Amino acid sequence: LMFFTKLTEYSAYGAASYTFVLYLSRDIGLGDSGAAAYYTVFSLTMTITVMVVGAVCDTIGVKKTLLIGTVMLLTARLFMPLTTDIVFTTLLGFLPFALGVAITGPVLKVGIKKFTTTESAALGFGLFYTLMNIGFAIGGWLFDAIRNTYGDGGSVVIPGIGLELSTYQVILGIGFFINIPDLIAVLWMREGVE
């Protein structure tokens, strides 16, 4: 379940990471330099959060910590495609996204360590990093496929709803649907297993 979560999360994260600066620059209206500065602060927020995640995980456990991170990612990936307002994007999108990514990445590593034996740890971490790279490659493929379909800076109207989304909002929104199986996988994880 943890390997599945790693693969799907990094597929969604890979696509989003290619999209963020374009989304901030074109959809939010920050321009290239403003988007780059915003993304720098976003990355710094993730880095600071990573430093405190270990203590939280030790206190409440792997499953509960992953559940918190997954819910934050779902929240971010639900709201980011629906707004182009910088305040809403920051509060309901980038802040929970930074916290969610900063939580899930390190906690999945802790889980691999906890759920492998001394003999199987090398294989466990090898698979962990292999799936991370495969997931990121899938994210790149998704990014390219959606940009090629809707055009760089294009848009699409969602049938039945009439909601118009930019190419970048579509890419970010697909991450929401990729994250739903993650939530199910985390809920299936058993407490206290070593």
Residue pairs with C-beta under 8 A, 6 or more apart in sequence:
1 185
1 186
1 188
1 189
2 108
2 111
2 112
2 115
2 185
2 189
3 127
3 128
3 131
4 181
4 182
4 185
5 66
5 70
5 104
5 108
5 182
5 185
5 186
6 108
6 128
6 131
6 132
6 135
7 131
7 132
7 134
7 135
7 138
8 135
8 178
8 179
8 181
8 182
8 185
9 73
9 104
9 108
9 135
9 178
9 179
9 182
10 131
10 132
10 133
10 134
10 135
10 136
10 138
10 139
11 135
11 136
11 138
11 139
11 142
11 178
12 73
12 77
12 139
12 174
12 175
12 178
12 179
13 101
13 135
13 136
13 139
13 175
14 135
14 136
14 137
14 138
14 139
14 140
14 142
14 143
15 139
15 140
15 142
15 143
15 146
15 171
15 172
15 174
15 175
16 77
16 97
16 139
16 171
16 172
16 175
17 139
18 139
18 140
18 143
18 171
19 143
19 168
19 171
19 172
20 35
20 39
20 42
21 32
21 35
21 36
21 39
22 35
22 152
22 168
23 35
23 80
23 166
23 168
23 169
23 171
23 172
24 30
24 34
24 35
24 38
24 39
25 31
25 32
25 34
25 35
26 153
26 166
26 168
27 84
27 166
27 168
27 169
28 35
28 84
28 85
28 86
28 89
29 84
29 86
30 38
30 86
38 94
42 94
42 97
42 98
45 94
45 95
45 98
45 99
45 102
46 98
46 99
46 101
46 102
47 102
49 98
49 99
49 102
49 103
50 102
50 105
50 106
53 65
53 102
53 103
53 106
53 107
54 106
54 110
56 65
56 103
57 65
57 106
57 107
57 110
61 191
61 192
62 107
62 110
62 111
62 114
62 189
63 186
63 189
63 190
63 191
65 103
65 107
66 103
66 104
66 107
66 108
66 111
66 186
66 189
67 183
67 186
67 187
68 103
69 99
69 100
69 101
69 102
69 103
69 104
69 107
70 100
70 104
70 179
70 182
70 183
70 186
71 100
71 183
72 96
72 97
72 99
72 100
72 103
73 96
73 97
73 100
73 101
73 104
73 175
73 179
73 182
74 176
74 179
74 180
74 183
75 92
75 96
75 100
76 92
76 93
76 94
76 95
76 96
76 97
76 100
77 97
77 172
77 173
77 175
77 176
77 179
78 176
79 88
79 89
79 92
79 93
80 89
80 92
80 93
80 94
80 97
80 169
80 172
80 173
81 165
81 169
81 170
81 172
81 173
81 176
82 163
82 169
83 89
83 92
83 93
108 128
109 125
109 128
112 121
112 124
112 125
112 128
113 121
113 124
114 194
115 124
115 193
115 194
116 123
116 124
116 125
142 171
142 174
143 171
146 167
146 170
146 171
146 174
147 167
147 171
150 156
150 167
150 170
151 167
152 167
153 166
153 167
154 166
154 167
155 164
155 165
155 166
155 167
156 164
156 165
156 167
156 170
157 163
157 164
157 165
158 164
158 165
165 173
